[in-house]
Amino acid sequence: MAFPEYAEHDGLGLAALVAKGEVSAGEVLEAAIERIERHNGALNAVVHKAYDEARQVVAGGLPDGPFRGVPFLIKDLGAQVAGWPRTSGSNFAQVAADTEDSELVRRYRAAGVVLVGKSNTPEFGIPGVTHSDRLGACRNPWNPDHISGGSSGGAASATAAGIVPLAHASDGLGSIRIPAACCGLVGMKITRDRTPICEVSDGALGFSVHHVVSRTVRDSAAMLDATGYAQPGDPFQAPAKAGPYLAEIEKSPGKLRIAWSAETPSGRPISGEVAEAMARTVELLKGLGHEVFEQGLGIDQRLLYRAQGLASAANFSANVQRWIERLGREPGDDELGPLARRGFEAGKRITGQQAFWGFQQLRLMNRQILAAFESFDVYLTPVMSTPAPRVDWLDPRMSDTKDFDKRQAATYATTPPANFTGQPSLSLPLWQSQDGLPIGMMFTGRFADEATLYRLAGQLEKELPWKDRRPPIWN
């Protein structure tokens, strides 16, 4: 291998080596390809390989962006790459080759990254686990018997295994933060519309945003600097940032008011190793000089999820209907998995009045949540109720969808509200379980205030450096 130190560097570190001429972009690319071929058989993180195209791009010269020469993966959901297939993890929603890049993909290219392939995703990005009949199960490099999270599980698995230093990801109900927590990464769910919408129909009612998972805070910040500005025509453009996010991580966050809660929507508190990790986080933050206190959001979370269920089911059914119109046929019996089939059929039964009631109720409760943030700067919760479960325990293909729902509810409890309100929310890999699985903590900020989260993340990364933690699938 021409560049054995490849995986030791984050994205900005690799770009700096390329800029100095210490290593060529071609050598960096070949190192990434070598790691895909070495590790992907065990992980199933990369589901489309574009090696020859990537080599041609490097040979043709790269733009002088902050990530010039850095290998990069695109999630196989929503974002379009000219000439590449798009499956959405589905046996039904197939695109043989997209005709053009999404605007966000164009911005990634302008940042200098080299697109080397696509990462695994579950069917339509529905569950919090990356497993589908179409693309198979994606596994966790910390322990391949366990999930990598979802729906950006392929991106997280590949990044944690050192295949790429950062990768495109998206988050509609936790799909950046959950995989980041499962795989020991930094995962920023950005403010709504901070980066361009990739889905043709804004497929998640504005809940979904696109950014990256990364091993370092600075890669996350720098990529948002490169991509996070308004796209003409976006209906809800995020307020402009005050300055570069990369500069924020070097600033002191000052004394923040940080509220915390370990309560789940069912009212049962999170327990076990995650609760212990939460307690250590609270003490760590107090030791850093922050004012930390226990306080929930003060909302009826069951009502919140009931409203979201009505709105999202109707919206998902409408999205499948768009595919039916595009393909000119209904999905066959074996072309939709259990969750997608249930969502499609349930959405067709929801009346317009019910769907709009759900959406209105969400808007009302969003105001309650945003008002709560007037009394604190950051809201702390665990990302998940447990470390990453086993692949065979959390399988979205199981026919008993109600049992799967119960298992998901026991695993994921805290991420969706920030998608409804549009607030930035950040997963950081602060701790590990006794079995060596990562445990992520989630920090949610005020609307459009990624800056505070990046300052706090920079402080915590210095206090508890995680970059050099290595999963068993690494060498």
N, C-alpha and C positions, 0 to 999 in steps of 0.2 A: 504493500500500500504506500503510495507516494506521499500521503499526508496523514500519518497516524495520529496526530494531535487534533484532528478535525473536531471531534466531539467534545473536546475540553473547552471550546470557545462558544460564547453566545453569538448571536447574529451580528451585533455591532463589532464584536471582537474579530470575527471572520472578515467582515468588510474592511476593518482597519488593516489586517494582514494583506488583503488583496490590494488595498490602496498603496501600501508601502512597497509592494512588489515582493514581499517575503514568500508569497504563495500565489499561484495564478487562480483565476476563477475556474479554469478547467480542472485543476487539481482538486479544488474544493468540491466541484460537482462530482467528480469521480469518487471522492471519499464518501459523499452522500449515497451514491449509487451502490457502492460496496456495502454500506451499512444496511440499505434496504434489502439487498440480496442476502445478507447474513442473518438479519433478524426478522424479516417480514413473514417467513414461514411459521414462526412461533407466535406472531402477533396478529397478522392479518390487518395491519393498519393502513397499508397502501393498496388501493384497489384498482388504480390505473397508473401505468408507468409510461412516461414520455421521455425516455432517456435520449433518443436520437434528436428529438426536437430541442431538448435542453442543450445538447451539445452544439447544435446549429445556432441557437440563440447566443451562447457564450462566444462562439467563433465569430459571430457577426458584430460583437461589441455591445456593451451594456451601458445604460444610462448612469450618470454619476450621482446616484442616490445614496441615502444613508446605509442601505443594505446591498450595495453593489457586490454581486457575486455570491450571494447567500442562497442556498437551495431552500425551496419553499413548496408546501403542499396546499392545494385547494380542496376544501371539503366538498364531497360529491352531493351537494344539496343547495339549490338556489343559484349560486354563482355560476356564471357561464364562462367557459374558456373556448375561444374560437378553435374549431376543429376537434375538440375533445367530446367524448360521450358524456351524458349526464343521466344517472339512473335514479337519483333520490332514494336509493336503497330499495327500490320497488320493482316488482316484476311487471307492473302496468305502465308506470309513468316514464317511458323511455324516450330519450333524445339521442339519435345515433351520432350526431355531431353538431354542436352549437355553431352558429354562423358568425358570432362576434363575441368579444369579451364584454362582461359586465363592467360598468364604470369602476367599481371597486377593484376588479382585476387589473384594469388599466393603471390604476394608481399603485397597485402592488408592483407591476412591471416598472413603472416610473421610479419607484423606490430602489430599484436595482436587483430585486430578487430574481432567481432563476426557477421557473416553474418546472418541477421534476415529476409531478404526478398528482393524483387525487387521493384523498383520505376517506376511510370507511365511515359510514353513517347508517343509522337504522332507517326503516321504511318511513319516508316523509318526515324524518326527524322527530317522530312522536314520543318514544319512551326515553327514559334516562339511562338507557343501556344500548350499546351499539351492537346489534345482533339482528339479522334479517335473513330470510330465505335467499334473497338476491345476492347479498354480499358476505354472508356468514358472520360469525362472532369475532369481534375484535377483543384482544386480550391485553391484560395489564402487565407491563414489563417488570413491575415489582413482584408480581406473582401471576403467571399466566392462567392459573385456575380462577382468577378473579376478574371482574369486569373492569373496563377502562372508563366507564361512565358513558353518558350520551347527552345530546346526540353528536357531539364533536369528539367521540371516543377515538376515532382513527387519528385525528390531529394530535390529541393528547398522548396517545400511546407512542406515536412516532417521535414526538418531541421529547418525551421522557426517556426514550431508548437511545437518544442521541442521533437519530436518523436525520433530523433537521433541528435547528436551534429554536425555531418558532414556526407556527403553522396557522393558516386561516381557520377560523372557527366562527360559529354563530350561536346565538342564545335566545330562545323564545320563552322558555320557562326555567332555565338553569343550565342550558346546554353548553356554555363555556365554563361556568363555575363548577358544575358537577364533575366533568372529566378532569379539570384542573385539580380538584380535591382528590379524586381517585388516583391520579398519576403523579402528584407532588409538583404541581406547576403553578405559575402565576396566571390567573384568568380574570381579565377585566370585562365585565358586562358593561358596555359604555352607555352613555345617555342616548335615549331614542333619537335616531336620525343623525347621530354624530358622524357616521360614515354612510355612504349611499346604500339605499335599499337594493338588494340583489334580486329578490323575488319579483317576477313580472307583475303579479297582482297584489303586492304587499301582503303576502300569504299568511301573516299571523296578526292581523289587526294592529300593526305597529308594535306588537310585543317583541318581535325578533330584531336583533341587531347583529352586525358582523364586525368582528375584530380578530384577535389571535389568542392562542395559548403560547406561553414562552417559559423558558427556565429562569429568566431574570426580569426584574421590574423594568430595567432600562430598555430592554427590547420591546416590551409592551408599550412603554411611553413613546419611544422613538417611532414605532410603526403608527401609532395614533397621530403623532405629529405629521407623518407623511400622508395619511389617508383621511384624517378627520376634519374635513371642511365641507361646506354645503354643496349639494348637487342641485343645479337648476331644476325646478319642478317638484322638489321634495315638499310635501305639504306642511310638515312640522319641523322645520330646520332648527337644530339645536343652537342655543346661544353660543356665540364665539368664545373661545378660550381667552384668558388674559395674557398668556405667554406660552412658550414651549413646555410641553409636559416633561420632556427630558431634563429640563432645568429644574422642574419642581422636585424631582426625587433627591436632589442635593440640598434642598431647603429644609429647615426645621419645620415640623408641623405646628410648633407652638404647643400650648396646653389646650388639648381638645376636650370637649364634653362628649363622652362616649357612653351611650346607653347599650345595655346588653340584655339578651333574653335567650333562654334555652327552651322556651315553650313551643310546642307543636300545634298545628291547627286543631288536633283532637283535644288539646288541653293537657296532654300528658307530657311531662318534661323529658328532655333527652337525658339518657343515663349512660353508665359504663365509661369506656375509654374516651368517648367524645366529650362527655360531661367533664371528665378530668382535664382534658385538653382545653376545654372552654375556661375552666377555673384557672389554669396556668396562664392563659391568655389575658384574663382580667388582671391577674397579679403582675404580669409583665407590663401591661399598659400603665398600671398604677405606678410601677417602679420607674417608668419613663416620664412620669410627671403629669399624666393625663388624669382628668376627673372622670372616673368610671363608676357607673351606678346601674342597678337593675331596673329596667322599665320596658314593658311591652309596647306594642303599637296601639293597643286599645281598640281593636276592631274585632268584629265577628268574623273570624277566618272561615268558618264553615259557609257563611253567607257569601263571602268573597269568592270561594271556590265554586259554589253553586252558580253564581252569576257568570264566572269565567267559563264554566262548563257549557252553559247554554250558548254563549257567544262563540266560543271556539268550535263547538261541534257544528253549528250552522255554517261557520266560516270554512271549516275543513271540507264539509260536504260541497260547498260552492267551489272550492279549489279542485276537488276531484271532478266535478262537473265540467270545469274548464279543460281538464285533460280528456274527458269524454268527447267534448266538442273538437278538440285538437286532433284526437286520434280517430274520431268517427265511429266509436263503438263503446259499449259498456265494458267494464272490467270483468274478465272471466272469473269463475269460482275460485281458481287457484292463483289469481293475480293480485289479490289483496290479502295481507296477513290479518290475523284476528283483530288487532287494534284498529287498523285502517278500515277494515270492513265494518266493524262496529261503529266507528266514528262517521263513516259515510252514510250508513243506514239511519243512525240516530239523528244526524243532522238534517236528513230529509223530512223527518217527522216533526221537527221544531218549527213552530209558527213564526212568522215575522214578528209578531207581538212578543213572543218569548225571547227571541234573539235580541231584540232591541231593549227589552227589559233587562236582560243580562248585561248588555253593554252600558246601559244607563246606570245600573247598580254599580258596576265597576267604576264608572266615572265618579259617582258620589263617594265611594269608599276610597278612591285614589286621593280625593281631597282630604279625607281624614288622615290618611297616611302621611301625605305631604305636610299637613299642618302639624303633625307630631314632631317632624324634624325641625320645627322652629325652636324646640327646647333642647336640641342636641345637634352636634355636628356629624356624628357617625353612629351607625347602628350596627352592633356586633352580634352575630349568631354563628353557630356552626353551619357549614355548607350542607352537611349530611348528618343523619342521626346515627350512622354507623360507618366504619371503614368500608371500603369497596366490597360488596358481597361476591359470592362465588358465581361464576358464569352459569352453572347449572341450577342455581336457586332463583335467579332473576332473568327469566327467558321470556321475551315479549311474544314469542311464537306459541306459547302455551295456550291451549284451547279455552281454559277457564280464565277469562279475562278479568273476572271479579277477584279471583285469587291473586292474579298478577297486580291488580290495582292495590290490594291490601299490602302486598310485598313492597311495591313502590312507595306507598304511603309510610311504611315503616322505615324506609331508607331516606327518602327525600321529603323535606318538610318546609324549608325556609326560603328557597330561591325565588318562587314566582312573583311575589308582590312587587319587586323592583322592575319586573317586566311590564306589569300593569301600569305603574306610575311613570315609567321611563327613566328612573333614577340610575346612576352608575352604581355598580356593585362588584366587589373585588374579592376573589378567592386567593388566599395566600397559604402556602404549604408549610405551616409553622411546626407541625408535630408529626409523629409517627406512632402507630400502634405497637403493642408488644410483639406482634407478628411481622413488623416491618412494613406495614401498609401506611401510606400517607394519610394524614388527617388535616383537612383544610378548614380555615376559619374565614368567615365572610364579613366584609366591611362594606356597608352601604352608605353612600353619601347623599347629600342634598342634590336636588335636580341640577344637572349640568356641572356639578362640582367634582369632576375627576381630579382636579388639581390637589385638593385636600387628601384624597385617597392615595395619590401617587406620593405625596410628601410622607404620609404615614407609612406607606409600603416601603419607601426608601429607608426610613428609620428602622422598621422591623427587619428588613433584609440585612442591615448592618448588625443588628442585635442578635439575630438568629440566622446566620447565613446558610442557605440551603442549596446553593448552586452546585456544590461539589458532592452532594449526596448522589449515590449511584445505585440504580436498581440492579438486581441480579442479571437481567438481560441488558448488558451494556458492552462488555468486551467481546 
